[in-house]
Amino acid sequence: MYTFIILICTLGNPCFMVSDATPMTYHTTEACEMAGSAKRDELSRGLVALGYTMDRSDVQCIPSPPSA
């Protein structure tokens, strides 16, 4: 099971990391990367609409922690 983290950097601002706030996990890294990329694209479009200039962004899938 995997979950994603997204790193977004805009010009003139510190980079920030976003993780999936839902308890959603993905069975394969491919499914995780697809979901993470879609969320990254959504966030990037929102930031550009607010006037930010994108510098770089990345999606990384990591093994999800075991559930309690």
C-alpha positions in Angstrom: 0.0 0.0 0.0 1.3 3.4 -0.9 0.4 7.1 -0.3 1.8 10.2 -2.0 3.5 13.4 -1.0 3.8 16.4 -3.3 6.6 19.0 -3.2 5.6 22.3 -4.9 8.0 25.3 -5.3 6.9 28.7 -6.6 9.3 31.5 -7.5 10.1 33.8 -4.5 8.5 31.5 -1.9 9.7 28.5 0.1 8.8 25.1 -1.2 6.0 23.3 0.6 5.1 19.6 0.9 1.5 18.3 0.6 0.4 14.9 1.7 -2.9 13.2 1.0 -5.2 14.2 3.9 -7.5 11.3 3.3 -6.9 7.7 4.6 -6.8 6.7 0.9 -4.0 4.3 0.0 -3.1 2.7 -3.4 -2.1 -0.9 -4.1 0.5 -0.1 -6.7 3.0 2.7 -7.2 1.6 3.3 -10.6 -1.9 4.0 -9.2 -0.4 6.2 -6.5 1.7 8.2 -9.0 -1.4 8.7 -11.2 -3.4 10.0 -8.2 -0.6 12.1 -6.9 0.1 13.6 -10.4 -3.6 14.6 -10.8 -3.6 16.3 -7.4 -0.3 18.1 -8.2 -1.7 19.4 -11.5 -4.8 20.6 -9.7 -2.8 22.4 -7.0 -0.5 23.9 -9.7 -3.4 25.2 -11.7 -4.8 26.8 -8.6 -1.5 28.5 -7.6 -1.0 29.8 -11.2 -4.6 31.2 -11.1 -3.7 33.1 -7.9 -0.7 34.7 -9.7 2.2 32.4 -8.5 4.9 31.3 -11.0 5.7 27.6 -10.7 9.3 26.7 -10.3 9.1 23.0 -9.9 7.0 20.2 -8.4 7.4 16.5 -7.8 5.2 13.6 -6.7 6.7 10.8 -4.7 4.9 7.6 -3.5 6.0 6.1 -0.3 4.8 3.0 1.6 1.9 4.0 3.8 2.4 3.5 7.5 0.6 0.5 9.0 -2.9 1.2 10.3 -3.4 1.1 14.0 
